[in-house]
Every structure is written in C-alpha cells, then in structure tokens.
C-alpha cells in the first residue's frame, strides 16, 4: 500500500437546519477588516441614519459609533478563496442585473 494520502473530491454545502429551526439573518451595511499574521477579522456593523446631534458629534470627534452585529474570524488561508468567490458573485450579479457597479471614486471601502 502507498503512503500517499487518498485524494477525494467533494463539494461542501450548508446543511439543513435541524428540526425546521431557522438560522437567523443579520443585516450589516459596514464591514471593518483587521488582520494578524494568522487570521483576518471581519467586523460587521449596522450604520443607521444619523440624528442632527450625532452629525454634530461626528463633525467634532470624527467618530461615528455603529453597533457590531457580528465578528467573523477566518484563517489567512481562507481569504484568497473568499476574495475569489466574492469577485465571481459580483461578476454574475452585475451581468444579471445590468448593474454598472459601485462608483469606484466614491470613497474608501472598509
């Protein structure tokens, strides 16, 4: 017998929720990204329209606090596949909806 590991090709798909339970959905419209040599942390927040007071505070403090909805930590090795999957889905989305995409000069993407 060979000492070579056996190669198995497979596809990973999300499993069905047990006993009809539904996985909660979380809405976020902002993502902050940080990294270490070992992993990337994606912090998803929900930024709501600001009140007049919050706008004044933001103008003076240069900070807007947004509630964190979820933090996801992924290993560095996962990131290239995530980027490729997002790029492919973005391509299909823009082709499907004839959407020219976001205005790339509109500001920073976090």
SEGUKE-341030 format. One record per atom (N, C-alpha, C): residue number from 1; x, y, z. Coordinates in steps of 0.2 Angstrom, whole numbers. Last residue first. Example, Ala and Ser with C-alpha at 12.3 -4.5 7.8 and 13.67 -1.06 7.14 Angstrom:
% residues 2
+-----+-------+-------+-------+
:  nr :    c1 :    c2 :    c3 :
+-----+-------+-------+-------+
:   2 :    64 :   -11 :    35 :
:   2 :    68 :    -5 :    36 :
:   2 :    64 :     0 :    39 :
:   1 :    66 :   -28 :    39 :
:   1 :    62 :   -22 :    39 :
:   1 :    66 :   -16 :    39 :
+-----+-------+-------+-------+
***
This chain:
% residues 110
+-----+-------+-------+-------+
:  nr :    c1 :    c2 :    c3 :
+-----+-------+-------+-------+
: 110 :   -71 :   249 :    17 :
: 110 :   -68 :   246 :    23 :
: 110 :   -69 :   239 :    23 :
: 109 :   -67 :   260 :     4 :
: 109 :   -71 :   254 :     5 :
: 109 :   -67 :   250 :    11 :
: 108 :   -68 :   278 :     2 :
: 108 :   -65 :   271 :     4 :
: 108 :   -70 :   266 :     5 :
: 107 :   -76 :   285 :   -13 :
: 107 :   -73 :   285 :    -6 :
: 107 :   -70 :   278 :    -4 :
: 106 :   -81 :   285 :   -26 :
: 106 :   -85 :   287 :   -21 :
: 106 :   -82 :   288 :   -14 :
: 105 :   -75 :   280 :   -37 :
: 105 :   -72 :   286 :   -35 :
: 105 :   -76 :   288 :   -29 :
: 104 :   -83 :   269 :   -41 :
: 104 :   -76 :   267 :   -38 :
: 104 :   -73 :   274 :   -35 :
: 103 :   -99 :   266 :   -39 :
: 103 :   -94 :   272 :   -41 :
: 103 :   -88 :   271 :   -38 :
: 102 :  -103 :   249 :   -41 :
: 102 :  -102 :   255 :   -37 :
: 102 :   -98 :   260 :   -40 :
: 101 :  -111 :   243 :   -57 :
: 101 :  -107 :   243 :   -50 :
: 101 :  -106 :   249 :   -47 :
: 100 :  -119 :   243 :   -67 :
: 100 :  -113 :   245 :   -68 :
: 100 :  -108 :   245 :   -62 :
:  99 :  -130 :   230 :   -69 :
:  99 :  -128 :   235 :   -64 :
:  99 :  -121 :   237 :   -66 :
:  98 :  -138 :   220 :   -75 :
:  98 :  -135 :   225 :   -79 :
:  98 :  -133 :   231 :   -75 :
:  97 :  -140 :   209 :   -68 :
:  97 :  -144 :   215 :   -66 :
:  97 :  -142 :   221 :   -70 :
:  96 :  -131 :   199 :   -72 :
:  96 :  -138 :   198 :   -72 :
:  96 :  -142 :   204 :   -71 :
:  95 :  -118 :   206 :   -71 :
:  95 :  -121 :   203 :   -78 :
:  95 :  -128 :   202 :   -78 :
:  94 :  -118 :   208 :   -58 :
:  94 :  -118 :   214 :   -62 :
:  94 :  -120 :   212 :   -69 :
:  93 :  -118 :   195 :   -53 :
:  93 :  -123 :   200 :   -51 :
:  93 :  -123 :   205 :   -56 :
:  92 :  -106 :   189 :   -58 :
:  92 :  -113 :   186 :   -60 :
:  92 :  -118 :   191 :   -59 :
:  91 :   -97 :   197 :   -52 :
:  91 :   -97 :   197 :   -59 :
:  91 :  -104 :   195 :   -61 :
:  90 :   -99 :   194 :   -38 :
:  90 :  -100 :   201 :   -41 :
:  90 :  -101 :   201 :   -48 :
:  89 :   -96 :   181 :   -38 :
:  89 :  -103 :   183 :   -37 :
:  89 :  -104 :   190 :   -39 :
:  88 :   -82 :   182 :   -41 :
:  88 :   -86 :   179 :   -46 :
:  88 :   -94 :   180 :   -45 :
:  87 :   -78 :   190 :   -30 :
:  87 :   -77 :   193 :   -36 :
:  87 :   -81 :   189 :   -41 :
:  86 :   -81 :   181 :   -19 :
:  86 :   -85 :   187 :   -20 :
:  86 :   -84 :   190 :   -27 :
:  85 :   -72 :   170 :   -23 :
:  85 :   -79 :   169 :   -23 :
:  85 :   -83 :   176 :   -23 :
:  84 :   -60 :   177 :   -21 :
:  84 :   -62 :   174 :   -27 :
:  84 :   -69 :   173 :   -28 :
:  83 :   -61 :   180 :    -7 :
:  83 :   -60 :   185 :   -12 :
:  83 :   -62 :   183 :   -19 :
:  82 :   -61 :   167 :    -2 :
:  82 :   -66 :   171 :    -1 :
:  82 :   -66 :   177 :    -6 :
:  81 :   -49 :   162 :    -6 :
:  81 :   -55 :   159 :    -9 :
:  81 :   -61 :   163 :    -8 :
:  80 :   -40 :   171 :     1 :
:  80 :   -40 :   171 :    -6 :
:  80 :   -46 :   167 :    -9 :
:  79 :   -44 :   167 :    15 :
:  79 :   -45 :   174 :    12 :
:  79 :   -45 :   174 :     5 :
:  78 :   -40 :   155 :    21 :
:  78 :   -46 :   156 :    19 :
:  78 :   -48 :   162 :    14 :
:  77 :   -27 :   157 :    26 :
:  77 :   -28 :   153 :    20 :
:  77 :   -35 :   153 :    17 :
:  76 :   -30 :   165 :    38 :
:  76 :   -27 :   168 :    32 :
:  76 :   -28 :   164 :    26 :
:  75 :   -46 :   160 :    45 :
:  75 :   -38 :   159 :    44 :
:  75 :   -36 :   163 :    38 :
:  74 :   -57 :   172 :    52 :
:  74 :   -56 :   167 :    47 :
:  74 :   -48 :   166 :    46 :
:  73 :   -70 :   178 :    62 :
:  73 :   -63 :   177 :    61 :
:  73 :   -61 :   171 :    57 :
:  72 :   -82 :   190 :    63 :
:  72 :   -81 :   183 :    60 :
:  72 :   -73 :   183 :    59 :
:  71 :   -94 :   197 :    72 :
:  71 :   -87 :   197 :    71 :
:  71 :   -86 :   190 :    68 :
:  70 :  -109 :   206 :    71 :
:  70 :  -106 :   200 :    71 :
:  70 :   -99 :   201 :    69 :
:  69 :  -114 :   219 :    74 :
:  69 :  -119 :   214 :    73 :
:  69 :  -115 :   207 :    73 :
:  68 :  -110 :   233 :    83 :
:  68 :  -107 :   227 :    80 :
:  68 :  -113 :   222 :    79 :
:  67 :  -117 :   249 :    80 :
:  67 :  -117 :   243 :    84 :
:  67 :  -114 :   237 :    80 :
:  66 :  -105 :   263 :    78 :
:  66 :  -111 :   259 :    75 :
:  66 :  -111 :   252 :    79 :
:  65 :  -100 :   279 :    80 :
:  65 :  -101 :   273 :    83 :
:  65 :  -107 :   269 :    80 :
:  64 :   -90 :   290 :    72 :
:  64 :   -97 :   288 :    72 :
:  64 :   -97 :   280 :    75 :
:  63 :   -79 :   303 :    74 :
:  63 :   -80 :   296 :    75 :
:  63 :   -88 :   295 :    75 :
:  62 :   -75 :   316 :    75 :
:  62 :   -73 :   312 :    69 :
:  62 :   -74 :   305 :    70 :
:  61 :   -79 :   325 :    84 :
:  61 :   -75 :   320 :    86 :
:  61 :   -72 :   316 :    81 :
:  60 :   -86 :   335 :    76 :
:  60 :   -81 :   337 :    81 :
:  60 :   -76 :   332 :    83 :
:  59 :   -94 :   327 :    68 :
:  59 :   -90 :   333 :    65 :
:  59 :   -85 :   335 :    70 :
:  58 :  -101 :   319 :    77 :
:  58 :   -96 :   316 :    72 :
:  58 :   -91 :   321 :    69 :
:  57 :  -109 :   329 :    83 :
:  57 :  -104 :   325 :    87 :
:  57 :   -98 :   322 :    83 :
:  56 :  -117 :   332 :    72 :
:  56 :  -113 :   337 :    76 :
:  56 :  -107 :   334 :    80 :
:  55 :  -123 :   320 :    70 :
:  55 :  -119 :   323 :    65 :
:  55 :  -114 :   328 :    68 :
:  54 :  -130 :   318 :    82 :
:  54 :  -125 :   313 :    80 :
:  54 :  -120 :   316 :    75 :
:  53 :  -139 :   328 :    81 :
:  53 :  -134 :   328 :    87 :
:  53 :  -128 :   324 :    85 :
:  52 :  -147 :   324 :    70 :
:  52 :  -143 :   331 :    70 :
:  52 :  -138 :   331 :    75 :
:  51 :  -144 :   306 :    68 :
:  51 :  -148 :   312 :    70 :
:  51 :  -143 :   318 :    69 :
:  50 :  -140 :   296 :    54 :
:  50 :  -138 :   300 :    60 :
:  50 :  -143 :   305 :    62 :
:  49 :  -145 :   280 :    49 :
:  49 :  -145 :   287 :    48 :
:  49 :  -144 :   291 :    54 :
:  48 :  -135 :   266 :    55 :
:  48 :  -141 :   269 :    54 :
:  48 :  -140 :   277 :    52 :
:  47 :  -125 :   253 :    51 :
:  47 :  -125 :   261 :    52 :
:  47 :  -131 :   263 :    50 :
:  46 :  -120 :   239 :    59 :
:  46 :  -126 :   242 :    55 :
:  46 :  -126 :   249 :    57 :
:  45 :  -105 :   229 :    55 :
:  45 :  -109 :   234 :    59 :
:  45 :  -115 :   236 :    55 :
:  44 :   -94 :   216 :    56 :
:  44 :   -99 :   219 :    53 :
:  44 :  -104 :   223 :    57 :
:  43 :   -77 :   213 :    55 :
:  43 :   -82 :   215 :    60 :
:  43 :   -88 :   219 :    56 :
:  42 :   -67 :   200 :    52 :
:  42 :   -72 :   204 :    48 :
:  42 :   -77 :   206 :    53 :
:  41 :   -50 :   197 :    53 :
:  41 :   -56 :   198 :    57 :
:  41 :   -61 :   203 :    53 :
:  40 :   -39 :   184 :    48 :
:  40 :   -42 :   190 :    47 :
:  40 :   -49 :   191 :    51 :
:  39 :   -24 :   177 :    55 :
:  39 :   -31 :   177 :    53 :
:  39 :   -33 :   184 :    52 :
:  38 :   -10 :   177 :    57 :
:  38 :   -13 :   171 :    57 :
:  38 :   -20 :   171 :    55 :
:  37 :    -5 :   190 :    59 :
:  37 :    -1 :   185 :    54 :
:  37 :    -5 :   179 :    53 :
:  36 :   -20 :   199 :    58 :
:  36 :   -14 :   197 :    62 :
:  36 :   -10 :   192 :    57 :
:  35 :   -32 :   212 :    53 :
:  35 :   -28 :   205 :    52 :
:  35 :   -22 :   205 :    57 :
:  34 :   -48 :   218 :    50 :
:  34 :   -42 :   219 :    53 :
:  34 :   -38 :   212 :    52 :
:  33 :   -61 :   228 :    43 :
:  33 :   -57 :   222 :    42 :
:  33 :   -50 :   223 :    46 :
:  32 :   -78 :   232 :    44 :
:  32 :   -71 :   234 :    46 :
:  32 :   -67 :   227 :    46 :
:  31 :   -92 :   235 :    35 :
:  31 :   -88 :   230 :    37 :
:  31 :   -81 :   233 :    38 :
:  30 :  -109 :   239 :    34 :
:  30 :  -102 :   242 :    35 :
:  30 :   -98 :   236 :    38 :
:  29 :  -122 :   235 :    35 :
:  29 :  -120 :   239 :    29 :
:  29 :  -113 :   242 :    30 :
:  28 :  -130 :   220 :    39 :
:  28 :  -125 :   224 :    41 :
:  28 :  -123 :   228 :    34 :
:  27 :  -142 :   209 :    47 :
:  27 :  -141 :   214 :    42 :
:  27 :  -135 :   218 :    44 :
:  26 :  -143 :   192 :    49 :
:  26 :  -141 :   198 :    52 :
:  26 :  -139 :   203 :    46 :
:  25 :  -154 :   178 :    51 :
:  25 :  -151 :   183 :    47 :
:  25 :  -149 :   189 :    50 :
:  24 :  -154 :   163 :    60 :
:  24 :  -156 :   170 :    60 :
:  24 :  -151 :   174 :    55 :
:  23 :  -159 :   148 :    54 :
:  23 :  -154 :   152 :    56 :
:  23 :  -155 :   159 :    55 :
:  22 :  -174 :   140 :    60 :
:  22 :  -171 :   144 :    55 :
:  22 :  -165 :   148 :    58 :
:  21 :  -178 :   122 :    62 :
:  21 :  -176 :   129 :    65 :
:  21 :  -173 :   133 :    60 :
:  20 :  -182 :   110 :    58 :
:  20 :  -185 :   116 :    55 :
:  20 :  -183 :   122 :    58 :
:  19 :  -173 :   101 :    63 :
:  19 :  -179 :   101 :    66 :
:  19 :  -183 :   108 :    64 :
:  18 :  -158 :   110 :    58 :
:  18 :  -161 :   104 :    62 :
:  18 :  -168 :   106 :    64 :
:  17 :  -156 :   116 :    42 :
:  17 :  -157 :   117 :    49 :
:  17 :  -160 :   112 :    52 :
:  16 :  -145 :   107 :    31 :
:  16 :  -152 :   109 :    33 :
:  16 :  -152 :   111 :    40 :
:  15 :  -128 :   114 :    27 :
:  15 :  -133 :   108 :    29 :
:  15 :  -140 :   111 :    31 :
:  14 :  -120 :   121 :    13 :
:  14 :  -123 :   122 :    20 :
:  14 :  -128 :   116 :    21 :
:  13 :  -108 :   110 :     6 :
:  13 :  -114 :   114 :     5 :
:  13 :  -117 :   115 :    12 :
:  12 :   -93 :   106 :    -2 :
:  12 :   -96 :   107 :     4 :
:  12 :  -102 :   112 :     3 :
:  11 :   -89 :    93 :   -13 :
:  11 :   -92 :    99 :   -13 :
:  11 :   -95 :   100 :    -6 :
:  10 :   -74 :    83 :   -17 :
:  10 :   -81 :    84 :   -14 :
:  10 :   -83 :    91 :   -14 :
:   9 :   -62 :    71 :   -20 :
:   9 :   -65 :    77 :   -22 :
:   9 :   -72 :    77 :   -20 :
:   8 :   -49 :    64 :   -12 :
:   8 :   -56 :    64 :   -13 :
:   8 :   -59 :    71 :   -15 :
:   7 :   -34 :    55 :   -12 :
:   7 :   -37 :    61 :   -14 :
:   7 :   -45 :    60 :   -15 :
:   6 :   -25 :    47 :     1 :
:   6 :   -30 :    47 :    -4 :
:   6 :   -34 :    53 :    -5 :
:   5 :    -8 :    50 :     4 :
:   5 :   -15 :    51 :     6 :
:   5 :   -19 :    50 :     0 :
:   4 :     4 :    38 :     1 :
:   4 :     1 :    44 :    -1 :
:   4 :    -6 :    44 :     2 :
:   3 :    10 :    26 :     4 :
:   3 :     9 :    30 :    10 :
:   3 :     6 :    37 :     8 :
:   2 :     2 :    11 :    -3 :
:   2 :     6 :    18 :    -4 :
:   2 :     5 :    22 :     2 :
:   1 :     4 :    -6 :     0 :
:   1 :     0 :     0 :     0 :
:   1 :     4 :     6 :     0 :
+-----+-------+-------+-------+
***
